[in-house]
Amino acid sequence: MNPLFQKISNKIQDWSTAVQTVRKWQNNGLEVVFTNGCFDLVHLGHLAYLAEAAAQGQKLVIGLNSDASVSRLKGKHRPIKDQTNRAHLLASLEMVDLVVLFEEDTPLQLIEAIQPDVLVKGGDWSIEEIVGSKCVLANGGQVKSLTFIEGYSTTKLEQKIRSRS
């Protein structure tokens, strides 16, 4: 396998390996940031958001909704790209250190397992609405609602694609 692709693939971990990786980082004094989402069609809004998320600490972990989870949340027509494609695309981004898939509708159990130092979501979420905020705050961490860039959404991209076919 190509060494660069292997490096990307190594950033995609199962829950137990991810927890071990995060603990190692934290034991070495690195602040771990966690966010989550479907990231079905990555766009400029996602990239700006992930760059801002990464700037909140030294390591960025993404909890990625599985295909079944996306389908339950967004409808049977989603995801557009399967979880393997979505995970590898995210893992290829310089600002992303780790990608972990989760099957549930929310990442609460994953957040409880990872125990990040900082939990972030886009500015369209209030701190109280962010899943896992109580857990992170109870562990002494921080929860932040980051900048939301209007005009960029996967739903809008999907509608644009459908209108041209």
PyMOL CGO cylinders between C-alpha atoms (Angstrom):
from pymol import cmd
from pymol.cgo import CYLINDER

trace = [
    CYLINDER, 0.00, 0.00, 0.00, 1.14, 3.53, -0.75, 0.3, 1, 1, 1, 1, 1, 1,
    CYLINDER, 1.14, 3.53, -0.75, 2.77, 5.00, 2.42, 0.3, 1, 1, 1, 1, 1, 1,
    CYLINDER, 2.77, 5.00, 2.42, 0.73, 8.22, 2.25, 0.3, 1, 1, 1, 1, 1, 1,
    CYLINDER, 0.73, 8.22, 2.25, -2.53, 6.29, 1.92, 0.3, 1, 1, 1, 1, 1, 1,
    CYLINDER, -2.53, 6.29, 1.92, -1.43, 4.04, 4.81, 0.3, 1, 1, 1, 1, 1, 1,
    CYLINDER, -1.43, 4.04, 4.81, -0.85, 7.15, 6.94, 0.3, 1, 1, 1, 1, 1, 1,
    CYLINDER, -0.85, 7.15, 6.94, -4.38, 8.33, 6.11, 0.3, 1, 1, 1, 1, 1, 1,
    CYLINDER, -4.38, 8.33, 6.11, -5.87, 4.90, 6.85, 0.3, 1, 1, 1, 1, 1, 1,
    CYLINDER, -5.87, 4.90, 6.85, -4.08, 4.77, 10.22, 0.3, 1, 1, 1, 1, 1, 1,
    CYLINDER, -4.08, 4.77, 10.22, -6.03, 7.85, 11.31, 0.3, 1, 1, 1, 1, 1, 1,
    CYLINDER, -6.03, 7.85, 11.31, -9.26, 5.82, 11.14, 0.3, 1, 1, 1, 1, 1, 1,
    CYLINDER, -9.26, 5.82, 11.14, -9.61, 3.79, 14.33, 0.3, 1, 1, 1, 1, 1, 1,
    CYLINDER, -9.61, 3.79, 14.33, -12.17, 1.68, 16.14, 0.3, 1, 1, 1, 1, 1, 1,
    CYLINDER, -12.17, 1.68, 16.14, -13.44, 2.84, 19.53, 0.3, 1, 1, 1, 1, 1, 1,
    CYLINDER, -13.44, 2.84, 19.53, -11.04, 0.92, 21.77, 0.3, 1, 1, 1, 1, 1, 1,
    CYLINDER, -11.04, 0.92, 21.77, -7.96, 1.88, 19.74, 0.3, 1, 1, 1, 1, 1, 1,
    CYLINDER, -7.96, 1.88, 19.74, -9.14, 5.49, 19.59, 0.3, 1, 1, 1, 1, 1, 1,
    CYLINDER, -9.14, 5.49, 19.59, -9.58, 5.63, 23.37, 0.3, 1, 1, 1, 1, 1, 1,
    CYLINDER, -9.58, 5.63, 23.37, -6.02, 4.32, 23.83, 0.3, 1, 1, 1, 1, 1, 1,
    CYLINDER, -6.02, 4.32, 23.83, -4.69, 6.86, 21.32, 0.3, 1, 1, 1, 1, 1, 1,
    CYLINDER, -4.69, 6.86, 21.32, -6.49, 9.75, 23.02, 0.3, 1, 1, 1, 1, 1, 1,
    CYLINDER, -6.49, 9.75, 23.02, -5.27, 8.69, 26.49, 0.3, 1, 1, 1, 1, 1, 1,
    CYLINDER, -5.27, 8.69, 26.49, -1.70, 8.55, 25.19, 0.3, 1, 1, 1, 1, 1, 1,
    CYLINDER, -1.70, 8.55, 25.19, -2.04, 12.06, 23.77, 0.3, 1, 1, 1, 1, 1, 1,
    CYLINDER, -2.04, 12.06, 23.77, -3.58, 13.39, 26.98, 0.3, 1, 1, 1, 1, 1, 1,
    CYLINDER, -3.58, 13.39, 26.98, -0.91, 11.69, 29.11, 0.3, 1, 1, 1, 1, 1, 1,
    CYLINDER, -0.91, 11.69, 29.11, 1.65, 13.52, 27.00, 0.3, 1, 1, 1, 1, 1, 1,
    CYLINDER, 1.65, 13.52, 27.00, -0.03, 16.85, 27.82, 0.3, 1, 1, 1, 1, 1, 1,
    CYLINDER, -0.03, 16.85, 27.82, -1.85, 17.31, 24.51, 0.3, 1, 1, 1, 1, 1, 1,
    CYLINDER, -1.85, 17.31, 24.51, -5.32, 18.86, 24.55, 0.3, 1, 1, 1, 1, 1, 1,
    CYLINDER, -5.32, 18.86, 24.55, -7.80, 16.76, 22.55, 0.3, 1, 1, 1, 1, 1, 1,
    CYLINDER, -7.80, 16.76, 22.55, -10.68, 18.40, 20.68, 0.3, 1, 1, 1, 1, 1, 1,
    CYLINDER, -10.68, 18.40, 20.68, -13.72, 16.37, 19.61, 0.3, 1, 1, 1, 1, 1, 1,
    CYLINDER, -13.72, 16.37, 19.61, -16.40, 17.13, 17.06, 0.3, 1, 1, 1, 1, 1, 1,
    CYLINDER, -16.40, 17.13, 17.06, -18.83, 15.00, 15.15, 0.3, 1, 1, 1, 1, 1, 1,
    CYLINDER, -18.83, 15.00, 15.15, -21.01, 14.93, 12.09, 0.3, 1, 1, 1, 1, 1, 1,
    CYLINDER, -21.01, 14.93, 12.09, -22.05, 13.21, 8.88, 0.3, 1, 1, 1, 1, 1, 1,
    CYLINDER, -22.05, 13.21, 8.88, -19.64, 15.10, 6.59, 0.3, 1, 1, 1, 1, 1, 1,
    CYLINDER, -19.64, 15.10, 6.59, -21.44, 13.64, 3.56, 0.3, 1, 1, 1, 1, 1, 1,
    CYLINDER, -21.44, 13.64, 3.56, -20.31, 16.17, 0.96, 0.3, 1, 1, 1, 1, 1, 1,
    CYLINDER, -20.31, 16.17, 0.96, -17.40, 18.10, 2.44, 0.3, 1, 1, 1, 1, 1, 1,
    CYLINDER, -17.40, 18.10, 2.44, -17.58, 21.79, 1.50, 0.3, 1, 1, 1, 1, 1, 1,
    CYLINDER, -17.58, 21.79, 1.50, -15.94, 25.11, 2.39, 0.3, 1, 1, 1, 1, 1, 1,
    CYLINDER, -15.94, 25.11, 2.39, -18.09, 25.49, 5.51, 0.3, 1, 1, 1, 1, 1, 1,
    CYLINDER, -18.09, 25.49, 5.51, -16.82, 22.13, 6.80, 0.3, 1, 1, 1, 1, 1, 1,
    CYLINDER, -16.82, 22.13, 6.80, -13.20, 23.01, 6.06, 0.3, 1, 1, 1, 1, 1, 1,
    CYLINDER, -13.20, 23.01, 6.06, -13.39, 26.37, 7.83, 0.3, 1, 1, 1, 1, 1, 1,
    CYLINDER, -13.39, 26.37, 7.83, -15.14, 24.73, 10.77, 0.3, 1, 1, 1, 1, 1, 1,
    CYLINDER, -15.14, 24.73, 10.77, -12.60, 21.89, 11.06, 0.3, 1, 1, 1, 1, 1, 1,
    CYLINDER, -12.60, 21.89, 11.06, -9.70, 24.35, 10.88, 0.3, 1, 1, 1, 1, 1, 1,
    CYLINDER, -9.70, 24.35, 10.88, -11.26, 26.40, 13.70, 0.3, 1, 1, 1, 1, 1, 1,
    CYLINDER, -11.26, 26.40, 13.70, -11.95, 23.21, 15.69, 0.3, 1, 1, 1, 1, 1, 1,
    CYLINDER, -11.95, 23.21, 15.69, -8.35, 22.04, 15.33, 0.3, 1, 1, 1, 1, 1, 1,
    CYLINDER, -8.35, 22.04, 15.33, -7.13, 25.42, 16.62, 0.3, 1, 1, 1, 1, 1, 1,
    CYLINDER, -7.13, 25.42, 16.62, -8.91, 24.77, 19.95, 0.3, 1, 1, 1, 1, 1, 1,
    CYLINDER, -8.91, 24.77, 19.95, -6.30, 22.18, 21.00, 0.3, 1, 1, 1, 1, 1, 1,
    CYLINDER, -6.30, 22.18, 21.00, -3.42, 20.05, 19.74, 0.3, 1, 1, 1, 1, 1, 1,
    CYLINDER, -3.42, 20.05, 19.74, -5.30, 16.99, 18.42, 0.3, 1, 1, 1, 1, 1, 1,
    CYLINDER, -5.30, 16.99, 18.42, -8.62, 16.87, 16.56, 0.3, 1, 1, 1, 1, 1, 1,
    CYLINDER, -8.62, 16.87, 16.56, -10.83, 13.78, 16.76, 0.3, 1, 1, 1, 1, 1, 1,
    CYLINDER, -10.83, 13.78, 16.76, -13.91, 13.45, 14.54, 0.3, 1, 1, 1, 1, 1, 1,
    CYLINDER, -13.91, 13.45, 14.54, -16.79, 11.19, 15.48, 0.3, 1, 1, 1, 1, 1, 1,
    CYLINDER, -16.79, 11.19, 15.48, -18.27, 10.22, 12.11, 0.3, 1, 1, 1, 1, 1, 1,
    CYLINDER, -18.27, 10.22, 12.11, -21.85, 9.00, 11.79, 0.3, 1, 1, 1, 1, 1, 1,
    CYLINDER, -21.85, 9.00, 11.79, -22.00, 5.55, 10.18, 0.3, 1, 1, 1, 1, 1, 1,
    CYLINDER, -22.00, 5.55, 10.18, -24.06, 5.04, 7.02, 0.3, 1, 1, 1, 1, 1, 1,
    CYLINDER, -24.06, 5.04, 7.02, -26.97, 3.60, 9.03, 0.3, 1, 1, 1, 1, 1, 1,
    CYLINDER, -26.97, 3.60, 9.03, -26.86, 6.54, 11.44, 0.3, 1, 1, 1, 1, 1, 1,
    CYLINDER, -26.86, 6.54, 11.44, -26.84, 9.10, 8.60, 0.3, 1, 1, 1, 1, 1, 1,
    CYLINDER, -26.84, 9.10, 8.60, -29.77, 7.33, 6.94, 0.3, 1, 1, 1, 1, 1, 1,
    CYLINDER, -29.77, 7.33, 6.94, -31.82, 7.43, 10.14, 0.3, 1, 1, 1, 1, 1, 1,
    CYLINDER, -31.82, 7.43, 10.14, -31.04, 11.13, 10.67, 0.3, 1, 1, 1, 1, 1, 1,
    CYLINDER, -31.04, 11.13, 10.67, -31.17, 12.47, 7.11, 0.3, 1, 1, 1, 1, 1, 1,
    CYLINDER, -31.17, 12.47, 7.11, -33.46, 10.04, 5.25, 0.3, 1, 1, 1, 1, 1, 1,
    CYLINDER, -33.46, 10.04, 5.25, -33.09, 6.96, 3.07, 0.3, 1, 1, 1, 1, 1, 1,
    CYLINDER, -33.09, 6.96, 3.07, -31.49, 8.97, 0.25, 0.3, 1, 1, 1, 1, 1, 1,
    CYLINDER, -31.49, 8.97, 0.25, -28.47, 9.70, 2.44, 0.3, 1, 1, 1, 1, 1, 1,
    CYLINDER, -28.47, 9.70, 2.44, -25.59, 9.31, 2.82, 0.3, 1, 1, 1, 1, 1, 1,
    CYLINDER, -25.59, 9.31, 2.82, -24.48, 10.17, -0.68, 0.3, 1, 1, 1, 1, 1, 1,
    CYLINDER, -24.48, 10.17, -0.68, -20.96, 8.89, 0.02, 0.3, 1, 1, 1, 1, 1, 1,
    CYLINDER, -20.96, 8.89, 0.02, -20.45, 5.76, 2.09, 0.3, 1, 1, 1, 1, 1, 1,
    CYLINDER, -20.45, 5.76, 2.09, -18.70, 5.78, 5.48, 0.3, 1, 1, 1, 1, 1, 1,
    CYLINDER, -18.70, 5.78, 5.48, -15.43, 4.43, 4.08, 0.3, 1, 1, 1, 1, 1, 1,
    CYLINDER, -15.43, 4.43, 4.08, -15.19, 7.28, 1.57, 0.3, 1, 1, 1, 1, 1, 1,
    CYLINDER, -15.19, 7.28, 1.57, -16.22, 9.88, 4.14, 0.3, 1, 1, 1, 1, 1, 1,
    CYLINDER, -16.22, 9.88, 4.14, -13.78, 8.58, 6.77, 0.3, 1, 1, 1, 1, 1, 1,
    CYLINDER, -13.78, 8.58, 6.77, -10.83, 8.50, 4.37, 0.3, 1, 1, 1, 1, 1, 1,
    CYLINDER, -10.83, 8.50, 4.37, -11.58, 11.97, 3.02, 0.3, 1, 1, 1, 1, 1, 1,
    CYLINDER, -11.58, 11.97, 3.02, -11.67, 13.41, 6.54, 0.3, 1, 1, 1, 1, 1, 1,
    CYLINDER, -11.67, 13.41, 6.54, -8.55, 11.49, 7.57, 0.3, 1, 1, 1, 1, 1, 1,
    CYLINDER, -8.55, 11.49, 7.57, -6.70, 12.96, 4.59, 0.3, 1, 1, 1, 1, 1, 1,
    CYLINDER, -6.70, 12.96, 4.59, -7.17, 16.50, 5.92, 0.3, 1, 1, 1, 1, 1, 1,
    CYLINDER, -7.17, 16.50, 5.92, -4.09, 17.95, 7.61, 0.3, 1, 1, 1, 1, 1, 1,
    CYLINDER, -4.09, 17.95, 7.61, -6.07, 19.32, 10.56, 0.3, 1, 1, 1, 1, 1, 1,
    CYLINDER, -6.07, 19.32, 10.56, -7.67, 15.95, 11.39, 0.3, 1, 1, 1, 1, 1, 1,
    CYLINDER, -7.67, 15.95, 11.39, -5.75, 13.56, 13.66, 0.3, 1, 1, 1, 1, 1, 1,
    CYLINDER, -5.75, 13.56, 13.66, -8.28, 10.78, 14.20, 0.3, 1, 1, 1, 1, 1, 1,
    CYLINDER, -8.28, 10.78, 14.20, -11.62, 9.60, 12.76, 0.3, 1, 1, 1, 1, 1, 1,
    CYLINDER, -11.62, 9.60, 12.76, -13.90, 7.23, 14.68, 0.3, 1, 1, 1, 1, 1, 1,
    CYLINDER, -13.90, 7.23, 14.68, -17.18, 5.86, 13.31, 0.3, 1, 1, 1, 1, 1, 1,
    CYLINDER, -17.18, 5.86, 13.31, -20.24, 5.57, 15.54, 0.3, 1, 1, 1, 1, 1, 1,
    CYLINDER, -20.24, 5.57, 15.54, -23.49, 3.71, 14.85, 0.3, 1, 1, 1, 1, 1, 1,
    CYLINDER, -23.49, 3.71, 14.85, -25.78, 5.57, 17.27, 0.3, 1, 1, 1, 1, 1, 1,
    CYLINDER, -25.78, 5.57, 17.27, -27.87, 8.62, 16.36, 0.3, 1, 1, 1, 1, 1, 1,
    CYLINDER, -27.87, 8.62, 16.36, -25.76, 10.77, 18.69, 0.3, 1, 1, 1, 1, 1, 1,
    CYLINDER, -25.76, 10.77, 18.69, -22.10, 10.55, 19.68, 0.3, 1, 1, 1, 1, 1, 1,
    CYLINDER, -22.10, 10.55, 19.68, -22.82, 10.59, 23.43, 0.3, 1, 1, 1, 1, 1, 1,
    CYLINDER, -22.82, 10.59, 23.43, -21.39, 7.13, 24.16, 0.3, 1, 1, 1, 1, 1, 1,
    CYLINDER, -21.39, 7.13, 24.16, -18.31, 7.87, 22.05, 0.3, 1, 1, 1, 1, 1, 1,
    CYLINDER, -18.31, 7.87, 22.05, -17.76, 11.20, 23.84, 0.3, 1, 1, 1, 1, 1, 1,
    CYLINDER, -17.76, 11.20, 23.84, -18.08, 9.44, 27.20, 0.3, 1, 1, 1, 1, 1, 1,
    CYLINDER, -18.08, 9.44, 27.20, -15.46, 6.89, 26.07, 0.3, 1, 1, 1, 1, 1, 1,
    CYLINDER, -15.46, 6.89, 26.07, -13.06, 9.41, 24.48, 0.3, 1, 1, 1, 1, 1, 1,
    CYLINDER, -13.06, 9.41, 24.48, -13.38, 12.05, 27.25, 0.3, 1, 1, 1, 1, 1, 1,
    CYLINDER, -13.38, 12.05, 27.25, -12.09, 14.96, 25.16, 0.3, 1, 1, 1, 1, 1, 1,
    CYLINDER, -12.09, 14.96, 25.16, -10.69, 18.09, 26.73, 0.3, 1, 1, 1, 1, 1, 1,
    CYLINDER, -10.69, 18.09, 26.73, -12.69, 20.30, 24.35, 0.3, 1, 1, 1, 1, 1, 1,
    CYLINDER, -12.69, 20.30, 24.35, -16.01, 19.53, 22.65, 0.3, 1, 1, 1, 1, 1, 1,
    CYLINDER, -16.01, 19.53, 22.65, -17.04, 21.68, 19.70, 0.3, 1, 1, 1, 1, 1, 1,
    CYLINDER, -17.04, 21.68, 19.70, -19.91, 22.03, 17.24, 0.3, 1, 1, 1, 1, 1, 1,
    CYLINDER, -19.91, 22.03, 17.24, -20.84, 24.63, 14.65, 0.3, 1, 1, 1, 1, 1, 1,
    CYLINDER, -20.84, 24.63, 14.65, -22.34, 27.97, 15.60, 0.3, 1, 1, 1, 1, 1, 1,
    CYLINDER, -22.34, 27.97, 15.60, -25.81, 26.75, 14.69, 0.3, 1, 1, 1, 1, 1, 1,
    CYLINDER, -25.81, 26.75, 14.69, -25.71, 24.76, 17.97, 0.3, 1, 1, 1, 1, 1, 1,
    CYLINDER, -25.71, 24.76, 17.97, -26.00, 26.39, 21.40, 0.3, 1, 1, 1, 1, 1, 1,
    CYLINDER, -26.00, 26.39, 21.40, -23.74, 24.98, 24.12, 0.3, 1, 1, 1, 1, 1, 1,
    CYLINDER, -23.74, 24.98, 24.12, -26.78, 23.49, 25.91, 0.3, 1, 1, 1, 1, 1, 1,
    CYLINDER, -26.78, 23.49, 25.91, -27.81, 21.64, 22.72, 0.3, 1, 1, 1, 1, 1, 1,
    CYLINDER, -27.81, 21.64, 22.72, -24.41, 20.08, 22.08, 0.3, 1, 1, 1, 1, 1, 1,
    CYLINDER, -24.41, 20.08, 22.08, -24.61, 16.36, 22.79, 0.3, 1, 1, 1, 1, 1, 1,
    CYLINDER, -24.61, 16.36, 22.79, -22.05, 15.38, 25.42, 0.3, 1, 1, 1, 1, 1, 1,
    CYLINDER, -22.05, 15.38, 25.42, -21.63, 18.87, 26.84, 0.3, 1, 1, 1, 1, 1, 1,
    CYLINDER, -21.63, 18.87, 26.84, -22.67, 17.81, 30.36, 0.3, 1, 1, 1, 1, 1, 1,
    CYLINDER, -22.67, 17.81, 30.36, -20.16, 14.94, 30.33, 0.3, 1, 1, 1, 1, 1, 1,
    CYLINDER, -20.16, 14.94, 30.33, -17.27, 17.09, 29.08, 0.3, 1, 1, 1, 1, 1, 1,
    CYLINDER, -17.27, 17.09, 29.08, -18.01, 19.93, 31.50, 0.3, 1, 1, 1, 1, 1, 1,
    CYLINDER, -18.01, 19.93, 31.50, -18.33, 17.46, 34.41, 0.3, 1, 1, 1, 1, 1, 1,
    CYLINDER, -18.33, 17.46, 34.41, -14.84, 16.16, 33.55, 0.3, 1, 1, 1, 1, 1, 1,
    CYLINDER, -14.84, 16.16, 33.55, -13.42, 19.70, 33.66, 0.3, 1, 1, 1, 1, 1, 1,
    CYLINDER, -13.42, 19.70, 33.66, -13.37, 20.18, 29.90, 0.3, 1, 1, 1, 1, 1, 1,
    CYLINDER, -13.37, 20.18, 29.90, -14.64, 22.99, 27.71, 0.3, 1, 1, 1, 1, 1, 1,
    CYLINDER, -14.64, 22.99, 27.71, -17.57, 23.12, 25.28, 0.3, 1, 1, 1, 1, 1, 1,
    CYLINDER, -17.57, 23.12, 25.28, -17.58, 25.64, 22.44, 0.3, 1, 1, 1, 1, 1, 1,
    CYLINDER, -17.58, 25.64, 22.44, -19.94, 26.65, 19.68, 0.3, 1, 1, 1, 1, 1, 1,
    CYLINDER, -19.94, 26.65, 19.68, -17.76, 27.70, 16.72, 0.3, 1, 1, 1, 1, 1, 1,
    CYLINDER, -17.76, 27.70, 16.72, -18.31, 30.00, 13.76, 0.3, 1, 1, 1, 1, 1, 1,
    CYLINDER, -18.31, 30.00, 13.76, -21.05, 29.02, 11.33, 0.3, 1, 1, 1, 1, 1, 1,
    CYLINDER, -21.05, 29.02, 11.33, -20.57, 30.14, 7.75, 0.3, 1, 1, 1, 1, 1, 1,
    CYLINDER, -20.57, 30.14, 7.75, -23.92, 30.84, 6.09, 0.3, 1, 1, 1, 1, 1, 1,
    CYLINDER, -23.92, 30.84, 6.09, -24.60, 29.56, 2.61, 0.3, 1, 1, 1, 1, 1, 1,
    CYLINDER, -24.60, 29.56, 2.61, -22.78, 26.24, 2.80, 0.3, 1, 1, 1, 1, 1, 1,
    CYLINDER, -22.78, 26.24, 2.80, -24.60, 23.01, 3.51, 0.3, 1, 1, 1, 1, 1, 1,
    CYLINDER, -24.60, 23.01, 3.51, -24.69, 19.46, 2.22, 0.3, 1, 1, 1, 1, 1, 1,
    CYLINDER, -24.69, 19.46, 2.22, -28.46, 19.77, 1.82, 0.3, 1, 1, 1, 1, 1, 1,
    CYLINDER, -28.46, 19.77, 1.82, -28.01, 22.78, -0.50, 0.3, 1, 1, 1, 1, 1, 1,
    CYLINDER, -28.01, 22.78, -0.50, -25.36, 20.91, -2.50, 0.3, 1, 1, 1, 1, 1, 1,
    CYLINDER, -25.36, 20.91, -2.50, -27.65, 17.90, -2.79, 0.3, 1, 1, 1, 1, 1, 1,
    CYLINDER, -27.65, 17.90, -2.79, -30.53, 20.10, -4.00, 0.3, 1, 1, 1, 1, 1, 1,
    CYLINDER, -30.53, 20.10, -4.00, -28.28, 21.76, -6.58, 0.3, 1, 1, 1, 1, 1, 1,
    CYLINDER, -28.28, 21.76, -6.58, -27.12, 18.38, -7.91, 0.3, 1, 1, 1, 1, 1, 1,
    CYLINDER, -27.12, 18.38, -7.91, -30.69, 17.06, -8.12, 0.3, 1, 1, 1, 1, 1, 1,
    CYLINDER, -30.69, 17.06, -8.12, -31.96, 20.18, -9.90, 0.3, 1, 1, 1, 1, 1, 1,
    CYLINDER, -31.96, 20.18, -9.90, -29.37, 19.69, -12.67, 0.3, 1, 1, 1, 1, 1, 1,
    CYLINDER, -29.37, 19.69, -12.67, -30.22, 16.07, -13.39, 0.3, 1, 1, 1, 1, 1, 1,
]
cmd.load_cgo(trace, "trace")
